[in-house]
Amino acid sequence: MQQQRSGMNGYYKLAILCTVTTLFIVFTYKLGIVNVQTLMPTTDNSAITNFITSMPLTTDTDTSQALIDTTADTADLRFNTVNTTITEEECNCDVDGSTAAKFIRYGENTPLFVPESLPPMEQDILDKVNTNKVDGTLLMTIAARSESDNDRYDVYNWIRLSEAAKEDKFLVFVLDEALYLHMVVSGYEDRAVLVPSQWYIHSLPSSSASSLVRLEKVKSWILQRMMYTDVNVLYLDVHALLLRQRTREYMQTLIDIRGDTKMIATVAIDKQQQQQQQQQQQHGNFLSTDVMLFKRNVKSLKRLIANVIQILNHRPHLTEQQAFNEALEQQDLHLKTGMLLLLDRLHFPTGEDYFEKNLSESNGVQPYIVQADPKIADDAQRDLLKKHNLWKVDEGSIDGVTRQVHDMLKRKYSNPEDKQITSTKNDS
C-alpha cells in the first residue's frame, strides 16, 4: 500500500510540473518576453543553386560554376518573390476582418474558360502522331508558309540537323498547302501535317502577312490540340536547332525526375535585361517559347494554354511569347515545387549566348539546342549558320522541288471555279 501511494505522489508531481511550465510559457508570451515564432524554423528562400541538380553533371569546376552563374543569373529575379509575406496592401480583405475573404496568391486575373475536351483529332493526323512519338514524346515544329525560299530553307535545315542528331521521328505542322506538298514530294509525307481549318479558333491573317505573324497567331491553337492527346510534346521552333544526340531522351528524363514538373522551357534574356524590363515595367520576355516540353494530358497545362489564347484574343498586339509569360506570371513558379523547370543557358543557349558571347564553347560545353534569332535578316542569318557549320541545306535540290510543286498547284487550280471553291473553304 505504501508503494502504491508513492507511485501516485510521483504522478501528482509530474502533473503539477507540467501545469506550472505551461503557465510560465503563457505568462511570458503575454508579456512579450518570449516570441513563440522564434522557436519555428526559418525558410531559406535563396536555394537557387539547388536548381542546378536538373542539369548535366560535369567534373569541370569552372564549367560547374558557369552553370550556377548562368542559371541563377536568370532565375533569381524571376523567383525572388516566392514565399514572401503578403502585406495588407496586397490583401483586398476588409480592415476590420468582418468578412471571411481570402487572398488567392496564384490564379488567373480574369474568368477563364478551359475546355473539358476537344473534338477528336483527325485519324490520319493521330496516326502520324503515334507513328512519330518515341517513348511517349513527340518532337514537333510549326512552319507558317512557303512564299519565301528562306522559309522553306529554314524548315529543311531544321529537318537535316534533327536527322544528323539521330532524331529521325518528328512532325512538321504546316499552314500552307504548297509547303505540305513540298514535303510530300521530298519524301516526308509521314512527317508532315497540313493543319485542318477546324483547328483555327479565328481566321488567320491575310496571305500578305509575314510568316512570323501567321505563326504567332496559330501556334497556341496547335499546342492546345496537342495538350489534349496522350503524348508528351517537345516543341521546337524552326530556328531552334538540334545539335546533340539523345536530346529528347535527356529532356524527358528531366521532366520525369520530379513529379511536380509539368513543363520545361528555356530563358530568353539575362539578368541585366530583366532588370531593365522591371525598371521600365515591361513584361513578357523572360521565358522563351522556342523550346518547350509539355507533359501529357495535364489539367494545369490545359489551363495555361487556354489563358494564353484568351490573352491573345483580348490583346492581339501581344506576341505569343509575351502572352505565355503573362499567363505564367499567374502561376506558382517556386523552384522546388512549381510546375516549370528552366533549362540552363550553357546547354540550351540563345543565339546571342552562342554566336556572340561564345558562352558554351568557352566553358567546354557542347549544347543540345541552339536558338537562332529569327529576327536577323535571312541572308545574314544564313551566313552566320554556315560560318558555324549549322547550315545543312541543299538549296538547289529544294529549288527544284519548289518548281515541281508550283507546276502541280498551277494545274490543280487552272480551273477558276475550283480555285474559287477552295478559297471559300479556306475562308470559312
C-alpha positions in Angstrom: 0.0 0.0 0.0 2.8 2.4 0.8 4.5 1.6 -2.6 1.2 2.4 -4.4 0.9 5.7 -2.5 4.5 6.6 -3.5 3.7 6.0 -7.2 0.6 8.2 -7.0 2.6 11.0 -5.5 5.0 10.8 -8.5 2.2 11.3 -10.9 0.9 14.3 -9.0 4.3 15.9 -9.0 4.6 15.4 -12.8 1.2 16.9 -13.4 2.0 19.9 -11.2 5.3 20.4 -13.0 3.6 20.4 -16.5 0.9 22.8 -15.3 3.5 25.2 -13.9 5.6 25.1 -17.0 2.6 25.8 -19.3 1.5 28.7 -17.2 5.0 30.1 -17.3 5.2 30.0 -21.1 1.8 31.6 -21.4 2.6 34.3 -18.9 6.0 35.2 -20.5 4.4 35.2 -24.0 1.7 37.6 -22.9 4.3 39.9 -21.6 6.3 39.7 -24.8 9.4 38.2 -23.1 9.3 35.1 -25.4 8.3 35.1 -29.0 6.9 31.7 -29.9 7.7 32.3 -33.6 11.4 32.3 -32.7 11.0 28.6 -32.0 9.9 27.9 -35.5 12.4 27.0 -38.3 13.0 29.7 -40.8 12.6 29.3 -44.5 15.6 29.7 -46.8 14.5 31.4 -50.0 17.9 31.6 -51.5 18.2 28.0 -52.7 18.8 28.9 -56.3 21.8 26.7 -56.7 19.6 23.6 -56.0 18.2 24.3 -59.4 21.4 23.1 -60.9 20.5 19.5 -60.0 18.4 19.4 -63.1 21.5 20.0 -65.3 24.0 17.6 -66.8 26.7 16.5 -64.5 30.3 17.7 -65.1 33.6 17.2 -63.4 34.9 20.6 -64.6 34.9 23.0 -61.7 34.8 26.1 -64.0 32.0 24.7 -66.0 30.0 23.8 -62.9 30.4 27.4 -61.6 29.4 28.7 -65.0 26.2 26.6 -64.9 25.4 28.1 -61.5 26.1 31.6 -62.7 24.0 31.4 -65.9 21.1 29.7 -64.2 21.0 31.8 -61.0 21.6 34.9 -63.2 18.2 34.4 -64.9 16.3 32.6 -62.2 16.9 34.7 -59.1 14.9 37.8 -60.3 12.0 35.7 -61.6 11.5 33.8 -58.4 12.6 36.4 -55.8 9.0 37.0 -54.6 8.3 33.3 -53.8 7.2 32.7 -50.2 7.2 36.4 -49.3 4.8 37.7 -46.7 1.5 39.1 -48.0 1.1 42.7 -46.8 -2.1 44.5 -46.0 -1.8 46.4 -49.3 -1.7 43.1 -51.2 -4.8 41.8 -49.5 -8.2 43.1 -50.5 -9.9 41.9 -47.3 -11.9 44.3 -45.0 -9.7 46.1 -42.5 -12.0 45.1 -39.6 -11.9 41.5 -40.6 -15.7 41.2 -40.6 -15.7 39.1 -43.7 -14.0 35.7 -44.3 -12.5 36.8 -47.7 -9.2 35.1 -48.5 -6.4 36.3 -50.7 -5.5 33.9 -53.5 -1.9 34.5 -54.5 -1.9 32.4 -57.6 -4.8 32.4 -60.1 -5.9 33.8 -63.4 -6.6 37.6 -63.5 -9.9 37.1 -65.3 -12.5 34.4 -65.6 -11.2 31.6 -67.8 -12.9 29.0 -69.9 -11.0 25.8 -70.1 -12.4 23.1 -72.4 -13.0 19.8 -70.7 -12.3 18.1 -74.0 -11.8 19.0 -77.7 -13.2 17.4 -80.8 -11.4 14.1 -81.7 -8.2 14.6 -83.7 -8.5 13.6 -87.3 -7.5 9.9 -87.7 -4.8 10.5 -90.3 -3.1 13.1 -88.0 -3.4 10.9 -85.0 -1.8 8.0 -86.8 1.2 10.2 -87.7 1.4 11.4 -84.1 1.5 7.8 -82.9 4.0 6.7 -85.6 6.5 9.5 -84.8 6.4 9.6 -81.0 9.4 8.0 -79.2 8.9 6.7 -75.7 5.7 8.7 -75.4 7.2 12.0 -76.6 6.6 13.7 -79.9 9.2 16.1 -81.4 7.4 18.7 -83.4 7.7 22.1 -85.1 5.4 24.5 -86.9 6.0 26.1 -90.3 3.9 29.0 -91.3 4.1 29.3 -95.1 6.4 28.8 -98.1 6.0 32.0 -100.1 9.7 32.8 -99.4 12.5 30.4 -100.4 14.1 31.2 -97.0 11.1 29.9 -95.2 11.5 26.5 -96.9 15.2 26.5 -96.3 14.7 27.0 -92.6 12.3 24.1 -92.4 14.6 21.7 -94.2 17.6 22.9 -92.3 15.8 22.1 -89.1 15.0 18.6 -90.5 18.5 17.9 -91.7 20.0 18.9 -88.3 17.4 16.8 -86.4 18.3 13.8 -88.6 22.0 14.4 -88.0 21.3 14.3 -84.3 19.6 10.9 -84.8 16.1 12.3 -84.3 14.5 11.0 -87.4 11.0 10.8 -86.0 9.2 14.2 -85.8 6.2 16.1 -87.1 6.2 19.4 -89.0 2.8 21.1 -88.8 2.4 23.4 -91.8 -0.2 26.0 -92.5 0.4 26.2 -96.2 -0.6 23.7 -98.9 2.4 24.4 -101.0 4.8 23.6 -98.2 2.9 20.4 -97.4 3.2 19.3 -101.0 6.8 20.2 -101.0 7.5 17.9 -98.1 5.4 15.1 -99.7 7.4 15.3 -102.9 10.6 15.4 -100.8 9.7 12.1 -99.1 8.4 13.5 -95.8 4.7 12.7 -96.1 4.7 10.7 -92.9 6.3 13.6 -91.1 4.2 16.4 -92.3 0.7 17.6 -91.2 -1.4 20.2 -93.0 -3.2 21.8 -90.2 -7.0 21.4 -90.7 -9.1 24.6 -90.8 -11.2 23.1 -87.9 -8.2 23.8 -85.6 -8.4 27.5 -86.3 -10.1 29.3 -83.5 -10.2 32.5 -85.5 -9.3 33.4 -89.1 -5.7 33.7 -90.0 -4.1 37.0 -91.1 -4.1 37.5 -94.9 -1.5 35.8 -97.0 0.4 39.1 -97.3 1.3 38.9 -93.6 4.7 37.7 -92.7 5.2 34.0 -91.8 6.2 35.0 -88.3 2.9 36.9 -87.8 0.9 33.9 -89.1 2.8 31.6 -86.8 2.3 33.7 -83.8 -1.5 33.6 -84.5 -1.9 29.8 -84.8 0.9 28.3 -82.7 -1.1 28.3 -79.4 -4.1 26.7 -81.1 -2.0 23.8 -82.3 -0.3 23.4 -78.9 -3.7 23.3 -77.2 -4.8 20.5 -79.5 -1.6 18.5 -78.7 -2.1 19.0 -74.9 -5.3 17.0 -75.1 -3.5 14.0 -76.5 -1.8 11.2 -74.7 1.7 12.2 -75.7 4.4 14.5 -74.2 5.0 17.3 -76.6 8.5 18.6 -77.3 8.0 21.8 -79.4 11.0 23.4 -81.1 10.8 26.5 -83.3 12.2 26.0 -86.8 15.1 28.2 -85.6 15.8 26.1 -82.5 18.4 23.7 -83.9 19.2 20.2 -82.5 22.9 19.6 -82.2 23.3 16.6 -79.9 22.0 13.1 -80.0 19.5 11.9 -77.3 18.3 15.4 -76.6 14.7 14.2 -76.5 15.7 11.5 -74.0 17.6 13.9 -71.8 14.7 16.4 -71.6 12.3 13.6 -71.0 14.4 12.5 -68.1 14.3 16.0 -66.6 10.6 16.1 -66.7 10.2 12.7 -65.1 12.7 13.2 -62.2 10.3 15.4 -60.2 6.6 14.7 -60.1 5.7 18.4 -59.8 7.4 19.3 -63.1 4.9 19.7 -65.9 6.7 22.0 -68.3 10.3 22.6 -69.4 11.4 25.8 -71.2 14.4 28.0 -71.9 15.2 31.5 -70.8 15.2 34.4 -73.3 17.1 37.2 -71.6 19.8 37.6 -69.0 19.7 39.2 -65.6 20.7 42.7 -66.8 18.0 42.7 -69.5 15.4 41.6 -67.0 16.3 44.4 -64.6 15.8 46.9 -67.4 12.4 45.4 -68.1 11.4 45.6 -64.5 12.5 49.2 -64.2 10.5 50.1 -67.4 7.5 48.0 -66.1 7.7 45.7 -69.2 7.0 42.0 -69.1 6.8 39.1 -71.4 10.3 38.3 -72.5 11.7 36.2 -69.6 10.7 32.7 -70.9 11.4 31.7 -74.5 8.7 29.8 -76.3 11.2 28.5 -78.9 11.9 25.3 -76.8 9.2 23.8 -74.7 8.4 20.3 -73.4 4.9 19.7 -72.1 3.8 16.7 -70.0 0.9 14.8 -71.5 -2.7 15.5 -70.6 -2.2 17.8 -67.6 -5.0 20.0 -66.3 -2.7 22.8 -65.2 -1.2 23.0 -68.7 -4.6 23.0 -70.3 -5.5 26.0 -68.1 -2.2 27.6 -69.0 -2.7 27.3 -72.8 -6.4 28.4 -72.5 -5.2 31.5 -70.7 -2.6 32.2 -73.4 -5.2 32.0 -76.1 -7.6 34.2 -74.1 -4.9 36.8 -73.5 -4.1 36.9 -77.3 -7.8 37.2 -78.1 -8.2 40.2 -75.8 -4.9 41.9 -76.8 -3.9 40.8 -80.3 -1.0 43.2 -80.3 1.0 40.9 -77.9 3.3 38.2 -79.2 2.7 34.6 -78.3 5.8 34.7 -76.1 4.5 37.7 -74.2 1.1 36.0 -73.7 2.9 32.9 -72.4 4.9 34.9 -69.9 1.9 36.8 -68.7 0.0 33.5 -68.2 2.9 32.0 -66.3 3.2 35.0 -64.0 -0.2 34.0 -62.7 1.1 30.6 -61.6 3.1 29.3 -58.6 6.6 29.0 -60.1 8.5 28.0 -57.0 11.9 26.5 -57.9 11.3 23.3 -55.9 7.6 22.8 -56.1 6.4 24.7 -59.1 5.4 23.1 -62.4 8.0 24.9 -64.5 11.6 23.8 -65.0 14.1 26.1 -66.7 17.0 24.9 -68.8 20.5 26.3 -68.4 21.9 28.7 -71.0 25.1 26.7 -71.4 23.4 23.6 -72.9 20.5 25.5 -74.3 21.9 28.9 -75.4 20.2 31.7 -77.1 21.6 33.0 -80.4 23.4 35.8 -78.6 24.9 33.4 -76.0 26.1 31.0 -78.7 27.1 33.2 -81.6 28.2 36.4 -79.9 29.2 35.6 -76.4 30.6 32.1 -77.2 29.2 31.0 -73.9 29.1 27.3 -74.4 32.4 26.7 -76.2 34.3 29.0 -73.8 33.2 26.7 -71.0 33.9 23.5 -72.8 30.2 22.6 -73.3 28.5 21.1 -76.3 25.0 22.5 -76.4 21.9 20.3 -77.0 19.9 23.0 -78.8 20.8 26.4 -80.2 18.1 29.1 -80.6 19.0 31.1 -83.6 17.3 34.5 -83.8 14.6 34.6 -86.4 14.6 38.4 -86.4 18.0 38.5 -88.1 17.9 39.2 -91.8 17.6 36.0 -93.8 20.9 36.3 -95.6 22.8 37.4 -92.5 21.4 34.5 -90.5 22.2 32.0 -93.3 25.8 33.3 -93.4 26.1 33.0 -89.6 24.8 29.4 -89.6 27.2 28.5 -92.4 30.1 30.0 -90.5 29.3 27.7 -87.6 28.6 24.7 -89.8 24.9 24.7 -88.9 23.6 25.1 -92.5 22.8 21.7 -94.0 20.5 22.7 -96.8 21.0 21.7 -100.5 19.4 24.8 -101.9 19.5 23.7 -105.5 17.6 20.5 -104.7 14.9 22.4 -102.7 14.5 24.9 -105.5 13.9 22.0 -108.0 11.1 20.6 -105.8 9.7 24.1 -105.5 9.3 24.4 -109.2 7.7 21.0 -109.4 5.2 21.9 -106.7 4.5 25.2 -108.4 3.5 23.3 -111.6 1.4 20.9 -109.6 -0.6 23.7 -108.0 -0.9 25.6 -111.2 -2.5 22.6 -112.9 -4.7 21.9 -109.8 -6.1 25.5 -109.8 -6.2 26.1 -113.5 -10.0 25.9 -113.4 -11.2 29.3 -111.9 -14.2 27.6 -110.4 -12.1 25.1 -108.5 -9.9 27.9 -107.2 -13.0 29.9 -106.0 -14.3 26.8 -104.2 -11.0 26.2 -102.4 -10.7 29.9 -101.5 -14.2 29.8 -100.0 -13.4 26.7 -97.9 -10.3 28.3 -96.5 -12.1 31.5 -95.6 -14.8 29.5 -93.7 
